[in-house]
Amino acid sequence: MAQQDYYELLGVEKGANEEELKKAYRKKAVQYHPDKNPGNKEAEEMFKKVSEAYEVLKDPDKRAAYDRYGHAAFQQAGGASARGPGGAGGGFHDPRDIFNDIFGGGGGGGIFDEMFGGGGGGRDGGRDGSDLRYDLEISLEEAAKGLEKEITFRKAVTCERCNGNGAEPGSKKVTCPTCKGHGQVRRSGGIITFTQTCPTCGGSGQKIEKACTACRGEGRTAKTTKLNVRIPAGVETGSRLRSSGNGEAGMAGGQPGDLYIVLTVRDHELFERHGNDLFCEIPIKFTLATLGGALEVPTLFGKASLKIPAGTQSGTTFRLKGKGMPGLRGGAGDQLVRVQVEVPQSLTSEQRKILEEYARVSGDADEPMSKSFFDKAKKFF
């Protein structure tokens, strides 16, 4: 089923600023809030949708990706919803936090979690790990042929000392003094009173007696990670590759985030890319242009033979079928070759004598302009 446009969901124009987005979301969130629509599944679903739309459009990076690719920007190859590209060193906020952020809940929980369950996706109050972004620059040749590349980056991983639970080995967990073991506390948000995930224990109802000395109770430590990634042929600047589960580790049982590799293809000294077509300009001798013949021209995949008809004019463009960039979904573009006829800048006495004879025999010495141009321009003389 086609997903509704995020701008339409919020009722704003595509160029809406941050304040306009926030105002529109407030209005929609109150309109569809489950407290105002008890038992109304359609309103509950719309509340989720407008929150998802605001989550994407309020973030400049995610909004730019959505404007360019639409909903496909946040889908993996199989069509399942992905969490989208995170910023450098960070990622998406949990969509369930949006209502609380807008209406002053904060703390990573609240009425949204009470209505729809969870506090970030993990068990026992756990939080999912952040998505990460890695910027990778490759050459045009690498983009044309595809490659495997090892990348190195730092990320938060599960602490080995405490196995991610944040407690020093041998210590135990005690009842959280803030929520008395309930995992939630009540909070007033103006006209609405709602429960939210306990900020002290994260919803687990328990507090660590002694924090792990390696991770200081977080359950994660920073580590340099190496990963082999496969880059398919045909990628271009701005292409994003998703590596599932290779983002930051979750906390207290939360799921790991994803890694997004954002590609930049370097400019080439010879070829210029236009979609899947490649363009290059090649100088040829005036004798070849005049008499015709064949020459070998470079492509990204080796040499190719190009036939030059007799009388070829400078600026003529030839097409080499299938010698351009491969398409991500199959097929390939073409290579366009524009020839520029070189005029010799110096001549030997023998060459000059031969050309002067040619000019005399052909009449060029008396009529240096082409006849077609002279007929159009003679009224100016």
N, C-alpha and C positions, 0 to 999 in steps of 0.2 A: 504494500500500500504506500502511495506517495506521501511523503511527509510535508506538512504545511510549512510555508515560508515563515522564518522566524520573525521577520519584520511585520508580516501580516498578523501573526499571533499576538504581538504586542501592540499592534495598531499604530506603528510609527513609520516615517519615511526612512529610506535607506541611508540618508545622510544625517540621521538624528544624532545629537550629541549625548554625552554621558548623563546629563541632568534630565533630558527628555526621555531617555531609556528608563532611568530610575523611576521617574514619575509615572510612566506608562505601566511599568511592572507593578508598582504599588497598587494602582487602580485595578489591574487584572487580578492580582493576588488576593485582594480583599473580595473582589467579585466572586471568585471561584473557591475561596477558602472553605475547607470541609466543615468548619464550625458554622458557616452560614448556609451550607448546603448538606445537612446531615442525610446520609444514605443515598446521595446523588452521585452515582459512579461517573457520570459524564463530567460533572463539575470537578470531581476529584482528578480525573484524567487531564482536564484542561489546566488545573492547577499545576500538575506535573509538567505539562508542555510549556506553559508560559515561563515557569522557573527554568526549564532547560534552555529556552530561547534567550532569556536574560543572562544566564550563565555564559553563553557563547558570545553574545553581542557586547557585554560589558568589558570583555578582555580584548585589547587591541590586536594581539596575535591571532587569537581564535576568530575574531571578527574578520580579519583580513583573509584568513584561510577560507571562511564560510563565503565571503563575497566572491572569492575566486572560483571555488570548487563546489559551493553549495553543501548539502548534507553529505556528499561523498568525501568531504575533507575529514570527516570523523567516522569513516567506515573502513574496516579492514577488508582484505581481498575477498573474503567469503561473504561479505555483505553484512556481517554483524556489527553492531554499533561499537565504535572505539571511543576512548576518552579524548581523543584529539591530541594535537601537538602542544606540548608544554613549552614554557619559556626556558631559557638556559638556566639549569640548576633547579627548576621547579616545574609545576604542572597545574592541572585543573583543580579547583576547589570542588569539594563534593557538592553536587547540585542541591542536596538536601539542606545545605547550610545557607542557601540564598535567602530564604524567607526570614530566617533568624537574623542574618546580616542586615537586611533592609529594615526590619522592624525592631532591631536592637537586642536580639537574643544573644548573639555571639557565642563563643565557647564551644562551637562544634556540635550543637544539638538543638533540641527544642521541639516546638509544636510540629514541625515537619517530620522529625524523627518519630514522634509519637503517633502521627497519623499513618506514616508509610513504613515505619520500622527501620531500625539500625541507627548507627551513628558514624557512618563513614565506610560501611561495607564489611568490617571485620567482626569477628565474634568477641564476646566479653569486652565490648567497648573499644575494640581495635579500630585502627584507621588505615585505609588503603595508602600505599606509597604513592609518591608523586611521579608523574610522567616526566621524562627528561628529554632535552633537545641536544642533538650533536650536529654541528655544522661541518660538512665535509666538502672539500673542493677537489674536483677531478678534472682531467683533461678531456678535450673533445674526442680524442681517440678512445679513451676509456669509456666515455659515454656511448660511443658507437659500437663498441665490442662487448661491453659489460665486463665485470671483474669481481673478484673477491678481495676484500681488503680488511686488514686487522686494524681496529680502532682502539684507542686507550682513553679512558675517562674515569673520573672519580664519582662515586655514588654512595648512598647510605645502604649498608647491607646488614643482615641480621647479626647481632653480636654473638660471637662464638663463645664467650665466657658464660653468658647467662642464657644462651639459646633463644634470645629475643624476648624473654619475659621481664627484663629490667631489674631482676633481683639478684643480689650477690649470692653465689652458691652457698647453701646452708642456711640462708635466711628464709623468712616466710612472709606471707601476706596477711595483713590485718584488716579488720573492717574499716572502711573509709569514714573518717570523722565528719566529713561534710554532709554526705547523704545518708549516713547511718546504714550503709550497705544496700540501699535501694538502687543506686546507679543513676538516679535522676533527682533533680531539685526543682522546686516550683519558682517561677519568675514572673513578674508583672511587666507587661509590655504596653502600658497605656490602657486601652480599652479591653485588651485581651490578657488573660492570665493563662500561662502555659507552662508545661514542664519542659525541662531541657536536660541533656546529658550532663552529669556531674563534671565540672571542670577539674576537680581534684583527681578523681579516679578514672575519668574518661568513660564512665558508664559501667565499669566492671563491679562496682560496689566494694572493691578492695583496694588497699593501699600497700605499697611495698614497704616492708619493715626496714630494710637496709638496701639502698640502691647499689647496683652493680658498679664496681670500681672502673670497669673498662668503658662502659657506655653511659655512666652516671644516671642510670635508671631509664634511659630512653629505649633500650632494647636494640639499638642500631649503632653502628660505627661507620666512619667513612673509610672507603677502600678504593684503591686504584684497580680498575677492571679492564681486561682485554676481551675483545669480542670480534669474531670474524663475521663480516656482513657481506651478503651477495648483492651486487648492484646490477640490475638487468640492463641489457642493451636498450638504448633509446631514451634514457632519462634526460631531463633538461634542468636548467636552473629553476629552483623552486620545488622540484619533485621531493616528496616526503616518503620515506620508507619506515614502516612500523615494525619494531622488534618486540613482540609481546612478552611481558614479564621481565624485561631487562631494564626497567626503570628502578626507582628506589624501592627498597624493601618496605613492606607494611609494618605497622606497629601493633603489638599485642594480638597477632593473628590476622591482621588485615592483609589484603591481597597486594602483591607487588605492582608497581606502575609499569608503564611501557616506555620504550626508548624510541624516539623519532629522529631519524637521520635526515637532515635537510641538506639537499645537494646544491652546489654551485658549480657550473661548468665553465672553466676558464675560456677566455677568448683565444682563438687560434690565429697564428701568424699568417695563414694562407686562406683558410676557409671561414666563411660567414654563414651562420645558421639562420634559416627562415622556416620555422616549424620543423618538418622532417626533410626539407630540401637544404642543400648546401650550395653556396655560391662562391666562385673564385674568378679571378681575373688573370689572364695569361698573355704575356707579350709574344708576338710572332713576327718573323721577318717579313718585309714587304714583298720579297720574292715569293715566299710561300703563299701569302695572301693573293698575289697576282696569278701565279701558275697553278696553285692548288697542290694538295698532297695530304700526308697524314703525319701526325705527331703523337707522342705519348704524353699524357697528362697525369698528374698525381691525383689519387683519391685516398680516402682514409683507409682503404682496403688494398692498396697497391696501385699499380699503373693501369691506365686504360688507353686504348687507341681512339683518337679523334680524327675524323676525316674533315679536311678543310677544302671546300669547293674552290675552284678557280674564280678569282674576282671577289673574294670575301672582303667586305668592308670593315674598317675599324669600328668596334662596338658591337659587332654581331655576337649574339648569344646562342650557344649550342646546349643541348640537353643530353645528359648521359643517364638513361633510364636505370633506376634501381641502385644508383651509386651514392645516394644520399644517406640520411640517418635511418636506421631501422625503427619501425613503429613499436610501441610497447604492446600493442595488440596484434602484431603481425604486419607484413608488408614493409615497404621501404620507400623513402623519398627519392628524389632525383638530384643529380649534381648539375648545376648550371655553370657553364664555362663561357665567360665573355672574353673575346680576343681583342687585343689592342695592337694595331699594326705599328711596328717600330720604323721610324724614318732614320736612316743612317746619318750620324752627325759629322762624319768625316769620310772622305773618299780618296782612294789612290788616284793617281793620274789616269791609269787604265780604266778604273771604274767610272770616273767622270767622263772620259772620252766615250765609253759605251753608252752611258745614260744620255749624253748630249746628242749622240746619234739617234737614240730612241726618240728623244724629244723632237728632233727634226723630222724623222720619218712619220711619227704619229701626229705631228702638227701641234704638239703641246707648247713648243717654243713660241708660236704665234697666238695661241689661245690657251692661256694658263688656267682659265676657269672651265668648269664643266659646262657643256652647252645648255643643259636643263636649268642650271642655276642662272646662267647669263641671260636666258630668255625671260626669267622672272625679274631679274634685277636691272635689265638694260634701261628701263625708264628712269632710273636714278642717275644714269651716266650722262 
